[in-house]
Amino acid sequence: MIILCEDDADQRLALRLALELAGYSVREAANGHEALSLQREQPASFLITDLYMPEADGFELMNELQKEFPATKIIVISAGGSKRSSNVLASARLIGADAALQKPFKVTELLETLEALKNR
Amino acid sequence: MTPRSVHLRTHLLLLLLAALLPVAVFAAVTGHLLAQEQRETFRKGAEERTLALLTAVDADLEGVIETIQVLGQAESLASGDLAMFRLTALRVLRLHPEWSTINVARPNGERLMDLLVPEGRLLPPIQREETSFERAVATQKPVIGDLALGPTSKRWDYAVRVPIVRDGAVQYVLSAVIEPMAINHLIEEQNLPREWVGVVLDTSDRIVARTVDPEGSRGKPASQSLREALARSPSGWFRGSTIEGSPVYTPYRRSKSTGWVFAMGIPSGAVDATARGAYGALGAGLLGALALASVLALIIGRRIAEPIASLASATMAVQGGAWVAVPQTSTVAEIARFARTLQQCLDALRAREEELRNADRHKDEFLAILSHELRSPLTALTTAAHVLRTARQGDSSTAEAQGIIERQTRHMVRVTEDLLDLTRVRLGKLTLKREPMNLGELVSEVTRLRREGGLAARATVNVEVSPVWIEGDRARMEQVVSNLLDNALKFTAASGLIEVSVRRDGPSAVLRVADNGQGIPQESLAAVFQLFVQGEPGVALPQRGLGLGLALVQRLTELHGGKVSAASAGVGQGSTFTVSLPAIEPPPELRPSTPDLPRQDRESVP
């Protein structure tokens, strides 16, 4: 089971569809608060989250999640990674993300990452 | 040919030489004239003194003549009582110690009496100095004889002869023989300067008296230069030498009455010294002036050159990339002004550099934002494409993926158009197709389309519009409204409230878009319409959005002759954007028959 946390509605919708087609069960959240509520309702194995969102961003979410649910794997997806913020993904890994992908990424990449983490 | 550049102090020294050269020439000429005048004055003084002394000598000689004349009137002589006369003459002789004798002779030279020879002794006739005796007889006038060496006394003396005339004929010649010491005393009494030589000559230019070596020189001929001068002129001034050979200036004069001469030898050194003094004072003054001017030239040169040199090094430092303060202190007004101007120039340059650096930074930021702004729709698009590829035909996800693709494509088209339009505006290539249009209607239309497109799906949007007409480009005004609305949506939370209104305010049509979103910090308000500036630097990039929208709103509003402003009570207090455009009257055919009431439109999307 996956919790997908992404503020952009269309991206969220497209990713949910793609993950469901791959056989995953997906629950959506538009910000960190929503994602945390969902996780507390029923913990998921994976959290896929954007970093920059209004009202509780990805960093806050990861912080809380790691404290409460250390078993949940975290995959960060971010559009950060331009010249001035190339260290965004690296810092996400540093603070405990299991994987980080830079937007736009191929869906197969995301699926492979999930497979790899599942077997770990 | 490039003129050779030399130091400022060299220029100043040249200047001062140019100024002093005429002064030096003038001084030399003046000095020469002054020296000449001084010499002339000196000469006149010396000549006057010569005349005075000669007059004294003449007076002395004339005194002797008078004395003899008085003696010649003696009764005893007239009556031929020579014995009696002898006694009278002896008394006179005693009164004149410098007189060696008095004698009486007949015109033929027969001596009748001589006080040196005892009475009754036979006397030799007058032999010596015949010329003076002959002259006295011939002219019947007193004669002063030249110096002669006494045959018995072996001493130099001279005779003063006075003819005693009776009934038109010379009866006797009465003579006094006088030693020249009296003349010597006379000139010594004048107190001539010690180095000066005073000399008295007889008619044949032999020395009668002399202040220097009176005994040794007596009877000798005068110096050759003096004799030559006397041959030329009875009085004058010349440069010659004494009988001893010392160089002297000599004023001289021959008496018209006695034929005797007085001359002075003034050491030429004493005369020339006065001229030398004048020259020396002038030269010293000139040298002093030159030295003073040189020192001043060096000081002034340094005062000018040093600040210029430090300005030059400051400029060099700036060229090397360092911002140094230009030294501002100079006592030379022009240099101080130059320094001020240079400082202003550098300040402006620095400001411009800062501006360029800022613009560069903004450009970098803009590229970062742009890249983010393109990555988000690309993520949605690539994912939707994956869904289309993997989903089975007829699956509901296919339709949803198609919707995503349509919306995101439209969004990307708009971002691209905004970019292009901004570039066009900046290059002045954007032309408006203006026509009368209802701004209220346009705003209603745009908000409706947004809702249908689902992009305004995050907040409650209240719309309150009146039909207000403007002269506008419909497509451009649509961009203005869309961008303001999108901006409000972007920065307002799901529970937020956005209020859009259009109304007429005097001559203006006013569009207002207010939200209760995250607001704008006071210090950023002025900059929100600038290209590439997005909100607070501390705020994460994606939340700041793309600054293109607001920049384009401002440019397009200005092209329509309007103004746009932003207001916010602060962070978290929401923002209000107001666009004012010149309003026009609605076209007659479109004017409503009944006044249009403000249309209320409220829709809340969860």
HADDOCK unambig.tbl for C-alpha pairs under 7 A between the chains (distance, minus, plus):
assign (segid A and resid 10 and name CA) (segid B and resid 380 and name CA) 6.09 0.50 0.50
assign (segid A and resid 10 and name CA) (segid B and resid 404 and name CA) 5.86 0.50 0.50
assign (segid A and resid 11 and name CA) (segid B and resid 379 and name CA) 6.58 0.50 0.50
assign (segid A and resid 11 and name CA) (segid B and resid 380 and name CA) 4.37 0.50 0.50
assign (segid A and resid 14 and name CA) (segid B and resid 380 and name CA) 6.00 0.50 0.50
assign (segid A and resid 14 and name CA) (segid B and resid 383 and name CA) 5.63 0.50 0.50
assign (segid A and resid 14 and name CA) (segid B and resid 384 and name CA) 5.22 0.50 0.50
assign (segid A and resid 14 and name CA) (segid B and resid 401 and name CA) 6.48 0.50 0.50
assign (segid A and resid 15 and name CA) (segid B and resid 383 and name CA) 6.16 0.50 0.50
assign (segid A and resid 17 and name CA) (segid B and resid 387 and name CA) 6.54 0.50 0.50
assign (segid A and resid 17 and name CA) (segid B and resid 397 and name CA) 6.34 0.50 0.50
assign (segid A and resid 18 and name CA) (segid B and resid 383 and name CA) 6.80 0.50 0.50
assign (segid A and resid 18 and name CA) (segid B and resid 386 and name CA) 6.86 0.50 0.50
assign (segid A and resid 18 and name CA) (segid B and resid 387 and name CA) 5.18 0.50 0.50
assign (segid A and resid 21 and name CA) (segid B and resid 391 and name CA) 6.73 0.50 0.50
assign (segid A and resid 52 and name CA) (segid B and resid 542 and name CA) 6.56 0.50 0.50
assign (segid A and resid 79 and name CA) (segid B and resid 372 and name CA) 5.52 0.50 0.50
assign (segid A and resid 79 and name CA) (segid B and resid 375 and name CA) 5.93 0.50 0.50
assign (segid A and resid 79 and name CA) (segid B and resid 376 and name CA) 6.52 0.50 0.50
assign (segid A and resid 80 and name CA) (segid B and resid 372 and name CA) 6.57 0.50 0.50
assign (segid A and resid 82 and name CA) (segid B and resid 368 and name CA) 5.45 0.50 0.50
assign (segid A and resid 82 and name CA) (segid B and resid 371 and name CA) 6.88 0.50 0.50
assign (segid A and resid 83 and name CA) (segid B and resid 368 and name CA) 6.57 0.50 0.50
assign (segid A and resid 84 and name CA) (segid B and resid 368 and name CA) 6.76 0.50 0.50
assign (segid A and resid 103 and name CA) (segid B and resid 375 and name CA) 5.87 0.50 0.50
assign (segid A and resid 103 and name CA) (segid B and resid 376 and name CA) 6.93 0.50 0.50
assign (segid A and resid 103 and name CA) (segid B and resid 379 and name CA) 5.83 0.50 0.50
assign (segid A and resid 104 and name CA) (segid B and resid 375 and name CA) 5.61 0.50 0.50
assign (segid A and resid 104 and name CA) (segid B and resid 378 and name CA) 5.85 0.50 0.50
assign (segid A and resid 104 and name CA) (segid B and resid 379 and name CA) 4.32 0.50 0.50
assign (segid A and resid 105 and name CA) (segid B and resid 379 and name CA) 6.63 0.50 0.50
assign (segid A and resid 106 and name CA) (segid B and resid 382 and name CA) 6.97 0.50 0.50
assign (segid A and resid 107 and name CA) (segid B and resid 383 and name CA) 6.13 0.50 0.50
assign (segid A and resid 107 and name CA) (segid B and resid 386 and name CA) 6.79 0.50 0.50
